[in-house]
Amino acid sequence: MDPTNDAVRRKLLQKLSINSKNPALAEMARELLAGRISPREVMTSSSYASALEPGVAQFQHWYGSLSDEQRAEQEELGRAALDRLANEPETPPVRAWRQNPPEGHEDEDFSDRSWLT
């Protein structure tokens, strides 16, 4: 596993976790960061699937309309964006918010573990 890719994934999820436009996606990112769900569970969850579906459909339509040259250009732009993100300073871990935790009970923090393993 490439630590740089893991750090970039974590940074992307941290950015998504503060997404005020789509609370379901923000919650999903917080749950992934906290280790409460796995990417596989996200893909099989009907609530997260309904939150992801519009963006995936929009991306498929957009990408399908590109020429090979445009796709190569977008690939370069994507790589440059990932490189910039990889070089950003690390932000503090995001903890998943939980409604009404039991009194005196503190959830275990899994934010320092890779959610891909």
Disulfide bonds with the S-S distance in Angstrom:
none
